[in-house]
Amino acid sequence: EMLSKQETEIEMANQLVEELKGAKRFSVSDDSIQLSPSVKAASKLLKPGMTLTQIYSEYVTMSEQLSVEKEKNEGLNLHLQHFCQQVEEKAPLLQKQKEEYVQAVDKVNQMARQLDTAMLESERMRLSAEENNRRCAELRRENKRLQQQGHDLGQQVRMLLRELEESRGRVVRMDDEMVASSDTANTSQVISDNLITFRSIEELQQQNERLVQVVRDLGEKCEADENTATREKTAELKQQLEKALGELEELRGSRQREAEMVESIVRQRDMYRVLYTQSGASPLPSNIPTSTPASALGASPILPRSKKTPLPSPQTPNIPASRFSQEDAKILEDTKAALSQLKEEFSSYRKEKSENESMSSEQLEKFRNEASEMKLKNAKLSSQASFMSDRFKILQSNVEGYKREISNLREKNQKYSNVIVKHEQTINMLKEDFLETKEKLTRLEVNNQSLLSQRDLMRTAESRLTMEKEVTRSELQSMQMLMSNLRAINANLEKTSADMRESMERKMENLEAE
């Protein structure tokens, strides 16, 4: 088969030589050139000074190049089939990974909803526990106040009975408790000795006056303390606000610098893109990574030659094309290096920006926590002020009601005893509720920690799946680009072979006709 093919080529070469001799012997006219394309091509080759041997050697070279290109085309087709087979084999795995990713996203969303519900329940339980603690503290203070009031009323009754018995002429011995307590010198004992007991109406009026004076002094002192605390807290809040405003200005300045850096990076990118476009290569598309221009440049030299373009002679090899490809490759390497440097600068910028944002969020969270603490302290101070005002009102009502309560001291004493018992029962119940609430809160905290750990695991799995999906997507894009390049090469080769086959058939027909 190879011998027959070579014999056919030799016969065609001999016919071409005879045609060239005839064309040289006879002056070939324009009409014969238009009728015979082979004569036209031969005349064009003879005009630059090429001999028949050079024409035949060029023809053999082109035939060898065509066979080499066909072999390359077959190899590329095999590679393309192999890539398609790999893609088809990986399609179920990719589908499975996609389904697993969707399931993982659903699970993460479900766990996030459960976590939000648990956080809301934990917050509600915390608020309930705080309310129970506040109520328990109020009941304890009320219980202590009632106990002290009952004790004071009992002491007043004992003192009145003692004065009554002494007025009747009887000698009354003081209790051991009263004698022992007279040795102590604390504030409660001083109040009990000087402001609670009285022996007559005049002494009661004097004690009421002293109580009113004490209440006024305490009110003024509390008001002064409250004003001082308010001024100090206002000054501290102003200082913190000035500090926060200063840090906010610094953050704005850093953000402005980052924006200027990004703008300069964008200008550098546009400049490199313009330089790359001006170098003579095809412009880089915005949605293709930096590795694609090399493949595009590699595929560009394999283009079909026009019919009107003469074949290069052996004395004039294709040096400018190789020089252009070398310069183009050098420009491409420089562009790649510049792009890699821009990527590194952009990654460092993103890292610095994320650090600045994290610092800003931490400082903002710190300021929010401080503001919440200030609000809590302010609420505590306001509650203390309201408590002191309530206490002042209670003291006033007690002073006004002392005269009315002397007649029914025993009934009130019994009533207070019953109230104390009820309050003790209520306190015990509140203690049990508090312990139960504390246990529930502990369980919720444990569940919250487990949910947080599960959420972190889900986020890790999600990030891993996202990275795998991006890698797979990039592989698919590169394969698709390679397939499109291979198809273009195959189409160009087929078109070239068809043109050569058609030209050879026309030559054969013309030779047969002649």
C-alpha positions as CSV (number, residue, x, y, z in Angstrom):
1,E,0.0,0.0,0.0
2,M,2.9,2.4,0.8
3,L,4.6,1.5,-2.5
4,S,1.5,2.2,-4.4
5,K,1.0,5.5,-2.6
6,Q,4.6,6.5,-3.4
7,E,4.2,5.5,-7.1
8,T,1.1,7.6,-7.3
9,E,2.9,10.5,-5.8
10,I,5.8,10.0,-8.3
11,E,3.3,9.9,-11.2
12,M,1.7,13.1,-10.0
13,A,5.1,14.7,-9.7
14,N,6.0,13.7,-13.2
15,Q,2.8,15.0,-14.6
16,L,3.4,18.3,-12.7
17,V,6.9,18.5,-14.2
18,E,5.6,17.9,-17.7
19,E,3.0,20.6,-17.2
20,L,5.6,23.0,-15.9
21,K,7.8,22.2,-18.9
22,G,4.9,22.8,-21.3
23,A,4.1,26.0,-19.5
24,K,7.7,27.0,-19.8
25,R,8.0,26.0,-23.4
26,F,4.8,27.8,-24.4
27,S,4.1,31.2,-23.0
28,V,1.3,30.5,-20.6
29,S,-1.6,32.9,-21.1
30,D,-4.0,34.2,-18.6
31,D,-6.8,32.0,-20.0
32,S,-4.9,28.8,-19.6
33,I,-4.0,29.8,-16.0
34,Q,-7.6,30.4,-15.2
35,L,-8.6,27.0,-16.7
36,S,-5.9,25.0,-14.9
37,P,-5.4,25.8,-11.2
38,S,-2.4,23.5,-11.1
39,V,-0.7,25.5,-13.8
40,K,-1.6,28.6,-11.9
41,A,0.0,27.3,-8.7
42,A,3.1,26.1,-10.6
43,S,3.6,29.4,-12.4
44,K,3.3,31.2,-9.1
45,L,6.0,29.0,-7.6
46,L,8.3,29.3,-10.6
47,K,8.1,33.1,-10.6
48,P,9.9,33.5,-7.2
49,G,12.7,31.3,-8.6
50,M,12.0,27.9,-7.1
51,T,13.1,24.9,-9.1
52,L,11.1,21.7,-9.7
53,T,13.2,19.8,-7.1
54,Q,12.4,22.4,-4.5
55,I,8.7,22.3,-5.4
56,Y,8.7,18.5,-5.0
57,S,10.7,18.6,-1.8
58,E,8.2,21.2,-0.5
59,Y,5.4,19.0,-1.5
60,V,6.9,16.0,0.3
61,T,7.5,18.1,3.4
62,M,3.9,19.2,3.4
63,S,2.7,15.6,3.0
64,E,4.9,14.5,5.9
65,Q,3.6,17.4,8.0
66,L,0.0,16.5,7.1
67,S,0.6,12.9,8.2
68,V,2.2,14.1,11.4
69,E,-0.7,16.4,12.0
70,K,-3.1,13.5,11.3
71,E,-1.3,11.4,13.9
72,K,-1.4,14.2,16.4
73,N,-5.1,14.6,15.7
74,E,-5.7,10.9,16.3
75,G,-3.8,11.1,19.6
76,L,-5.7,14.2,20.6
77,N,-8.9,12.4,19.8
78,L,-7.8,9.5,21.9
79,H,-7.0,11.9,24.8
80,L,-10.4,13.6,24.3
81,Q,-12.2,10.2,24.4
82,H,-10.2,9.3,27.5
83,F,-11.2,12.6,29.2
84,C,-14.8,12.1,28.2
85,Q,-14.7,8.6,29.6
86,Q,-13.2,10.0,32.9
87,V,-15.9,12.6,33.1
88,E,-18.6,10.0,32.5
89,E,-17.1,7.8,35.1
90,K,-16.9,10.6,37.6
91,A,-20.5,11.8,36.9
92,P,-22.2,9.4,39.4
93,L,-19.6,10.3,42.1
94,L,-20.2,14.0,41.5
95,Q,-23.9,13.5,41.6
96,K,-23.5,11.5,44.9
97,Q,-21.3,14.3,46.3
98,K,-23.8,16.9,45.3
99,E,-26.6,14.9,47.0
100,E,-24.4,14.5,50.1
101,Y,-23.7,18.2,50.0
102,V,-27.4,19.1,49.8
103,Q,-28.1,16.7,52.7
104,A,-25.3,18.2,54.7
105,V,-26.7,21.7,54.0
106,D,-30.1,20.6,55.1
107,K,-28.7,19.1,58.3
108,V,-26.7,22.2,59.0
109,N,-29.8,24.4,58.6
110,Q,-31.8,22.0,60.8
111,M,-29.2,22.1,63.5
112,A,-29.0,25.9,63.2
113,R,-32.7,26.1,63.7
114,Q,-32.5,23.7,66.7
115,L,-29.6,25.8,68.1
116,D,-31.6,29.0,67.7
117,T,-34.5,27.4,69.5
118,A,-32.2,26.2,72.3
119,M,-30.6,29.6,72.6
120,L,-34.0,31.2,72.9
121,E,-35.1,28.7,75.5
122,S,-31.8,29.2,77.4
123,E,-32.3,33.0,77.3
124,R,-35.9,32.6,78.5
125,M,-34.8,30.3,81.3
126,R,-32.0,32.7,82.3
127,L,-34.5,35.6,82.4
128,S,-36.8,33.5,84.5
129,A,-34.0,32.6,86.8
130,E,-33.0,36.3,87.2
131,E,-36.6,37.2,87.9
132,N,-36.9,34.4,90.5
133,N,-33.7,35.5,92.1
134,R,-34.9,39.1,92.2
135,R,-38.2,38.1,93.7
136,C,-36.5,35.9,96.2
137,A,-34.2,38.8,97.3
138,E,-37.2,41.1,97.6
139,L,-39.1,38.5,99.7
140,R,-36.1,38.0,101.9
141,R,-35.8,41.7,102.5
142,E,-39.6,41.9,103.1
143,N,-39.4,39.0,105.5
144,K,-36.5,40.6,107.4
145,R,-38.3,43.9,107.6
146,L,-41.5,42.2,108.9
147,Q,-39.4,40.2,111.5
148,Q,-37.7,43.4,112.6
149,Q,-41.1,45.2,112.7
150,G,-42.6,42.4,114.8
151,H,-39.7,42.4,117.1
152,D,-40.0,46.2,117.5
153,L,-43.7,46.0,118.2
154,G,-43.1,43.3,120.8
155,Q,-40.5,45.5,122.4
156,Q,-42.9,48.4,122.5
157,V,-45.6,46.2,124.0
158,R,-43.3,44.9,126.7
159,M,-42.1,48.5,127.5
160,L,-45.7,49.7,127.7
161,L,-46.7,46.8,129.9
162,R,-43.7,47.5,132.1
163,E,-44.6,51.1,132.4
164,L,-48.2,50.2,133.2
165,E,-47.2,47.8,135.9
166,E,-44.8,50.3,137.4
167,S,-47.5,52.9,137.4
168,R,-49.7,50.5,139.4
169,G,-46.9,50.2,142.0
170,R,-45.5,46.9,141.0
171,V,-41.8,46.2,140.5
172,V,-41.1,44.5,137.1
173,R,-37.8,42.7,136.5
174,M,-36.2,43.2,133.1
175,D,-35.6,40.1,130.9
176,D,-32.2,38.6,130.6
177,E,-32.3,39.1,126.9
178,M,-32.9,42.9,127.2
179,V,-30.1,43.2,129.8
180,A,-27.7,41.2,127.6
181,S,-28.6,43.1,124.5
182,S,-28.0,46.4,126.3
183,D,-24.3,45.7,126.3
184,T,-24.0,45.6,122.5
185,A,-23.3,48.8,120.7
186,N,-24.4,48.2,117.2
187,T,-26.7,50.4,115.1
188,S,-29.7,48.1,115.4
189,Q,-29.5,48.1,119.1
190,V,-29.1,51.9,119.3
191,I,-32.2,52.3,117.1
192,S,-34.1,49.8,119.2
193,D,-33.2,51.6,122.5
194,N,-33.6,55.2,121.4
195,L,-36.2,55.2,118.5
196,I,-38.6,52.3,119.1
197,T,-39.6,52.2,122.8
198,F,-41.3,55.0,124.5
199,R,-42.9,55.6,127.9
200,S,-45.3,58.4,127.2
201,I,-47.1,60.3,124.5
202,E,-44.5,63.2,124.7
203,E,-41.7,60.7,124.3
204,L,-43.5,59.2,121.3
205,Q,-43.8,62.6,119.7
206,Q,-40.1,63.3,120.3
207,Q,-39.2,59.9,118.8
208,N,-41.4,60.7,115.8
209,E,-39.5,64.0,115.3
210,R,-36.2,62.2,115.6
211,L,-37.4,59.6,113.0
212,V,-38.5,62.3,110.6
213,Q,-35.1,64.0,111.0
214,V,-33.2,60.7,110.4
215,V,-35.3,60.0,107.4
216,R,-34.6,63.4,105.9
217,D,-30.9,63.0,106.6
218,L,-30.9,59.6,104.9
219,G,-32.8,60.9,101.9
220,E,-30.4,63.8,101.5
221,K,-27.4,61.4,101.8
222,C,-28.9,59.0,99.3
223,E,-29.7,61.8,96.9
224,A,-26.1,63.1,97.2
225,D,-24.7,59.6,96.7
226,E,-26.9,59.1,93.7
227,N,-25.9,62.4,92.2
228,T,-22.2,61.6,92.8
229,A,-22.5,58.2,91.2
230,T,-24.4,59.6,88.3
231,R,-21.7,62.2,87.6
232,E,-19.0,59.7,87.9
233,K,-20.8,57.3,85.6
234,T,-21.5,60.1,83.1
235,A,-17.9,61.1,83.1
236,E,-16.8,57.5,82.6
237,L,-19.3,57.0,79.8
238,K,-18.2,60.2,78.1
239,Q,-14.6,59.1,78.3
240,Q,-15.5,55.7,76.8
241,L,-17.5,57.4,74.1
242,E,-14.6,59.6,73.1
243,K,-12.3,56.6,73.1
244,A,-14.8,54.7,70.9
245,L,-15.1,57.7,68.5
246,G,-11.3,57.8,68.2
247,E,-11.1,54.1,67.4
248,L,-13.9,54.6,64.9
249,E,-12.0,57.3,63.2
250,E,-8.9,55.1,63.1
251,L,-11.0,52.3,61.6
252,R,-12.4,54.7,59.0
253,G,-8.9,55.8,58.1
254,S,-7.7,52.2,57.7
255,R,-10.8,51.4,55.6
256,Q,-10.0,54.4,53.4
257,R,-6.4,53.1,53.0
258,E,-7.7,49.7,52.1
259,A,-10.0,51.2,49.5
260,E,-7.1,53.1,48.0
261,M,-5.0,49.9,47.9
262,V,-7.7,48.0,46.2
263,E,-8.1,50.9,43.6
264,S,-4.4,50.8,42.9
265,I,-4.5,47.0,42.5
266,V,-7.3,47.3,40.1
267,R,-5.4,50.0,38.1
268,Q,-2.4,47.7,38.0
269,R,-4.5,44.9,36.8
270,D,-6.0,47.0,34.0
271,M,-2.6,48.2,33.0
272,Y,-1.2,44.7,32.8
273,R,-4.2,43.6,30.8
274,V,-3.7,46.6,28.4
275,L,0.0,45.7,28.0
276,Y,-0.9,42.1,27.3
277,T,-3.4,43.1,24.7
278,Q,-1.0,45.5,23.1
279,S,1.7,42.8,22.9
280,G,-0.2,41.2,19.9
281,A,-2.0,38.4,21.7
282,S,-5.7,37.9,22.0
283,P,-7.2,39.8,25.0
284,L,-7.7,37.9,28.2
285,P,-11.4,37.3,29.0
286,S,-12.4,38.4,32.4
287,N,-14.0,35.1,33.4
288,I,-11.1,32.8,32.4
289,P,-8.2,32.1,34.7
290,T,-4.6,32.9,33.9
291,S,-3.7,29.4,32.7
292,T,-6.0,29.6,29.7
293,P,-4.1,32.1,27.6
294,A,-1.2,29.6,27.2
295,S,-3.5,27.0,25.7
296,A,-5.1,29.6,23.4
297,L,-1.7,30.7,22.2
298,G,-0.6,27.1,21.7
299,A,-3.6,26.5,19.5
300,S,-3.3,29.7,17.4
301,P,-0.4,28.6,15.1
302,I,-2.4,25.6,13.7
303,L,-4.5,27.6,11.2
304,P,-5.4,26.8,7.6
305,R,-3.4,28.6,4.9
306,S,-5.3,30.6,2.3
307,K,-5.3,29.4,-1.3
308,K,-3.8,32.6,-2.5
309,T,-0.8,32.5,0.0
310,P,2.3,31.1,-1.7
311,L,4.3,28.4,0.0
312,P,7.5,29.5,1.7
313,S,10.7,28.5,-0.1
314,P,13.5,26.5,1.6
315,Q,15.8,29.5,1.4
316,T,13.4,31.6,3.5
317,P,12.3,29.7,6.5
318,N,9.5,30.8,8.8
319,I,11.7,32.7,11.3
320,P,9.5,35.6,12.1
321,A,6.6,33.4,13.3
322,S,8.9,31.6,15.8
323,R,10.3,34.9,16.9
324,F,6.8,36.2,17.5
325,S,5.9,33.1,19.4
326,Q,9.0,33.4,21.6
327,E,8.2,37.1,22.3
328,D,4.6,36.2,22.9
329,A,5.6,33.5,25.4
330,K,8.0,35.8,27.2
331,I,5.2,38.5,27.5
332,L,2.9,35.8,28.7
333,E,5.4,34.7,31.3
334,D,5.9,38.3,32.5
335,T,2.1,38.7,32.6
336,K,1.7,35.5,34.6
337,A,4.4,36.7,37.1
338,A,2.7,40.1,37.4
339,L,-0.7,38.4,37.9
340,S,0.8,36.0,40.6
341,Q,2.3,39.0,42.3
342,L,-1.1,40.8,42.2
343,K,-2.8,37.7,43.6
344,E,-0.3,37.6,46.5
345,E,-0.9,41.3,47.2
346,F,-4.6,40.8,47.0
347,S,-4.5,37.8,49.3
348,S,-2.4,39.8,51.8
349,Y,-4.9,42.7,51.5
350,R,-7.8,40.3,52.1
351,K,-6.0,38.8,55.1
352,E,-5.3,42.3,56.6
353,K,-8.9,43.3,55.9
354,S,-10.3,40.3,57.6
355,E,-8.0,40.9,60.6
356,N,-9.2,44.6,60.8
357,E,-12.8,43.5,60.5
358,S,-12.4,40.9,63.3
359,M,-10.7,43.5,65.5
360,S,-13.5,46.0,64.7
361,S,-16.1,43.4,65.5
362,E,-14.4,42.5,68.8
363,Q,-14.1,46.1,69.8
364,L,-17.7,46.7,68.9
365,E,-18.8,43.7,70.9
366,K,-16.7,44.9,73.8
367,F,-18.4,48.3,73.6
368,R,-21.8,46.6,73.4
369,N,-21.0,44.6,76.5
370,E,-19.8,47.6,78.4
371,A,-23.0,49.5,77.4
372,S,-25.1,46.6,78.6
373,E,-23.2,46.5,81.9
374,M,-23.7,50.3,82.2
375,K,-27.4,49.8,81.6
376,L,-27.5,47.1,84.2
377,K,-25.7,49.3,86.7
378,N,-28.0,52.2,85.9
379,A,-31.0,49.9,86.4
380,K,-29.6,48.7,89.7
381,L,-29.0,52.3,90.9
382,S,-32.5,53.3,89.8
383,S,-34.0,50.3,91.6
384,Q,-32.0,51.2,94.7
385,A,-33.2,54.8,94.5
386,S,-36.8,53.6,94.1
387,F,-36.3,51.2,97.0
388,M,-35.0,54.0,99.2
389,S,-37.9,56.2,98.2
390,D,-40.3,53.4,99.0
391,R,-38.6,52.8,102.3
392,F,-38.9,56.5,103.1
393,K,-42.6,56.4,102.3
394,I,-42.9,53.2,104.4
395,L,-41.2,54.9,107.3
396,Q,-43.5,57.9,107.0
397,S,-46.5,55.7,107.0
398,N,-45.1,53.8,110.0
399,V,-44.6,57.0,111.9
400,E,-48.1,58.1,111.2
401,G,-49.6,54.7,112.0
402,Y,-47.9,54.1,115.3
403,K,-50.7,55.7,117.3
404,R,-53.4,53.6,115.6
405,E,-51.4,50.3,115.9
406,I,-51.0,50.3,119.7
407,S,-54.5,49.1,120.4
408,N,-54.3,46.0,118.2
409,L,-50.6,44.9,118.7
410,R,-51.4,41.4,119.7
411,E,-53.6,40.8,116.6
412,K,-51.0,42.2,114.3
413,N,-48.3,40.2,116.1
414,Q,-50.2,37.0,115.4
415,K,-50.9,38.1,111.9
416,Y,-47.3,38.8,111.3
417,S,-46.4,35.4,112.6
418,N,-48.7,33.8,110.2
419,V,-47.4,35.9,107.4
420,I,-43.8,35.0,108.3
421,V,-44.7,31.3,108.2
422,K,-46.3,31.8,104.8
423,H,-43.3,33.7,103.5
424,E,-41.0,31.0,104.8
425,Q,-43.0,28.4,102.9
426,T,-42.9,30.6,99.8
427,I,-39.2,31.0,100.2
428,N,-38.7,27.2,100.4
429,M,-40.9,26.8,97.3
430,L,-38.8,29.4,95.5
431,K,-35.6,27.7,96.5
432,E,-36.9,24.5,95.1
433,D,-38.0,26.2,91.9
434,F,-34.6,27.9,91.7
435,L,-32.7,24.7,92.1
436,E,-34.9,23.0,89.5
437,T,-34.4,26.0,87.1
438,K,-30.7,25.8,87.8
439,E,-30.6,22.1,86.9
440,K,-32.6,22.8,83.7
441,L,-30.2,25.6,82.8
442,T,-27.2,23.3,83.3
443,R,-28.8,20.7,81.1
444,L,-29.5,23.3,78.4
445,E,-25.9,24.6,78.6
446,V,-24.7,21.0,78.1
447,N,-27.0,20.6,75.1
448,N,-26.0,24.0,73.8
449,Q,-22.3,23.0,73.9
450,S,-23.0,19.7,72.1
451,L,-25.1,21.6,69.5
452,L,-22.3,24.1,69.0
453,S,-19.7,21.3,68.5
454,Q,-22.0,19.6,66.0
455,R,-22.5,22.9,64.2
456,D,-18.7,23.4,64.0
457,L,-18.4,19.8,62.6
458,M,-21.1,20.6,60.0
459,R,-19.4,23.8,59.0
460,T,-16.1,22.0,58.6
461,A,-17.8,19.4,56.4
462,E,-19.6,22.1,54.4
463,S,-16.3,23.9,53.8
464,R,-14.6,20.7,52.7
465,L,-17.5,19.8,50.4
466,T,-17.4,23.3,49.0
467,M,-13.7,23.1,48.2
468,E,-14.2,19.7,46.6
469,K,-17.0,21.1,44.5
470,E,-14.9,24.1,43.4
471,V,-12.0,21.7,42.5
472,T,-14.3,19.5,40.5
473,R,-15.9,22.5,38.8
474,S,-12.4,23.9,37.8
475,E,-11.5,20.4,36.4
476,L,-14.7,20.3,34.4
477,Q,-14.1,23.8,33.0
478,S,-10.5,22.9,32.0
479,M,-11.7,19.7,30.3
480,Q,-14.4,21.6,28.5
481,M,-11.9,24.2,27.3
482,L,-9.5,21.4,26.2
483,M,-12.3,19.7,24.3
484,S,-13.3,22.9,22.6
485,N,-9.6,23.5,21.6
486,L,-9.4,19.9,20.3
487,R,-12.6,20.3,18.3
488,A,-11.2,23.5,16.7
489,I,-7.9,21.8,15.9
490,N,-9.7,18.8,14.4
491,A,-12.0,21.1,12.3
492,N,-9.0,23.0,11.1
493,L,-7.1,19.8,10.1
494,E,-10.1,18.4,8.4
495,K,-10.7,21.6,6.5
496,T,-7.0,21.7,5.5
497,S,-7.0,18.0,4.3
498,A,-10.3,18.6,2.4
499,D,-8.8,21.7,0.7
500,M,-5.7,19.8,-0.3
501,R,-7.7,16.8,-1.4
502,E,-9.9,19.0,-3.5
503,S,-7.0,20.8,-5.0
504,M,-5.3,17.5,-5.9
505,E,-8.5,16.2,-7.4
506,R,-8.9,19.3,-9.5
507,K,-5.3,18.9,-10.7
508,M,-5.9,15.3,-11.6
509,E,-9.0,16.2,-13.5
510,N,-7.2,19.0,-15.3
511,L,-4.3,16.7,-16.1
512,E,-6.7,14.0,-17.4
513,A,-8.6,16.6,-19.4
514,E,-5.3,17.8,-21.0
